[in-house]
Structures are given as C-alpha cells and as structure tokens.
Amino acid sequence: MTDAPTGILALVRERLAELGITLTVEPTSKPASDSQTGMAASLSFKETEARYIVTVKARATLTSLARGTSPQATHPTLVVTDRISPRSATALRQAGVQFIDGLGNAHIRFGDVLIEVHGRTGDGPPHGTGIGRQPRPANMFSPRRAQVTLALLTWPELAGEGVRPIAHAAGVSVGQAHEALAQLRSAGFLASSSGELHRLDELLDFWSAAYPAGLARRLELARYHGDLSKPVQRTHAEQRFFFSGESAKGADIARPATLTIYVDALDPRTPVINRWSASPDHVPNVFVRQKFWHDPHPQDAPNAPWPLVYADLMAAGDARLIEVAKTWRARSARSDQM
C-alpha cells in the first residue's frame, strides 16, 4: 500500500500510461497530506484533453467525498486513490463520479473518450476493461433522475403510490420518472415487488454527493451579492421563497454567510427591492434556484425539502456547516421515521 499522495499519483500515472492516457498536474498543485482536494490537472488521450480538479485519498467512498464537493467547481472532480472497493466503485459510477485507483480500476470520461476498468484486485485479470469512444453509461443521479430521488427521499410513501404521483412530486414526466425508478431498482434501492425503499441513508449520501455538480447547476437562475442581515423582501404577497442551506429556517445559524432560495420563477424586481448586486466585482453570497418539486401534502413551509437543505449545507465544504448538516439530517430523518 502507498500512503503518501505523491506515491498514489505516481501509481495512477503508471496505470493511465498503460492505457495511453497522460495525467499532468499543475506545478503549483502539490498534495500535502493523506487527503488532498483541489489540485488542478489534465488528462489527455491523443488529440482529446480535459481539465479536472483532483482529489487524492488513501481510501475513497462516496460518503467521504460528499464533504469535499463544491457547487463552485469549474471542472469535474477526478478521485485518485490507492485502492477502491468494488462496492465503492459501483457507487461512484452510479453517482457520476470519475475515479482511478493504483490497481487501474477506473471510470473516466472526457470528450468522446470512455475508460472503464473494474475487478482488478492484484490477484488476477480484471473482469472488464476498456478504453475507446463509446456511449456513456447511465448516470443514476442525472438532473431529472435526481429530482425523482429527492421526491422519494422527502416523501418515501410515494414509492408505493405509482409512477404518476412520483412524477408530479418530482416535477418530471411520467417517462422520466419510470426511467429513474428503474435505475433505483437496478441499484437495489427500490424493491421490484413491493416498491419499498431500501438503504435510505446510503441513498441520501450518494444523492447529496452528486447534487452540487449535477442538479444544482441545472437549477441555478442567478447569483448576487447582498446584505444578509436584512430579511428577504417579496415583490408581491403571493411570491414564495423556499430557503435552503445555512439560510434554512431551523438551521440555527446566527449569521448565515450565504442565502440560498428556491423560487417558482425569478421576478426581475426581486434583486432590485432587496438591493442585490450582480456585479462581478463582488463575491456572490445569494444563490437563486428554480423550484421543481410539488409537495403531495401542500403546506405553508418556509424551507426547501429537508434532503435539499442537507445537500446545500454539505456542499459548502465548511467544517462548521457539515456539523450543522449532520444535526439537521438526524433531526429531519427522525421526524420522517427514516
């Protein structure tokens, strides 16, 4: 086993070179511990090249990666690890997370290049290996499928009520809901016979880790900078805001550093009356996203669905907010008898 991140990188370079892939890490990006996030790097194969943000871990699981995922990342994450278990590799693939370990097990795609290597244990040949220009595998947490998962995590009882109620709650078509449910069954999260959900804690880990770089980006409407000490002003009495992340009601954060809200539609007067600035000279601290869900039990709730609040808290990558997220999750899961 190789402990130092530099050693893991050296191993991974060798495995990639065997496949004709070149890994180049920017000179200013140097791992300094057994877990390093944020190194800028590139992968190239013949004339195709792509940039990544590299995370080096001695052991990698999707749950551990959820703490370091950021919605502000401009390039996809590449997880580099000494050795990955088959279960973790499957989970990472399903969540759309790219990775490679020191044995050469990998799930990487850039441009029209797809690398799939699995089953390497060091004791024999892999079960499957390939590199080429191939169709991409289905991502269980692509935006529309992630909407379905969010609906089921929030309202687990929907799993036994048929496809149409699920599609309505998730804000997707019946066909999209059917496809997402098939993926969940295939992954073992949904029973084929009873429709009962399984491993909800694990599903939430996977979903929240994939959310920032997937569905969250699709939902973003605008970013602003504003004075968060003042309450959000509505342009009319019927306008609804659903708060999330550290600005969620009940998150118990005295001075939130960001405001995350979901809206039915972005009224152009909203940033004006709240004096939010879209100037690139200011660091955004107000994030406005599209509401997509429909509560099957309508109520005057001030917050986004609780798993969404949890995902937004985790995505901040702030140790203080991770602790808040854990408390929020435990409290919300108990109230839902998750």
Helices and strands as residue ranges (DSSP letters): H 5-18, E 22-25, E 35-45, E 48-57, H 62-65, G 66-68, E 77-81, H 86-94, E 98-101, E 106-110, E 113-118, E 128-132, H 143-154, G 156-160, H 163-170, H 174-186, H 200-210, H 215-219, E 220-224, E 241-244, G 245-247, E 259-263, H 270-273, E 286-290, H 306-315, H 319-335
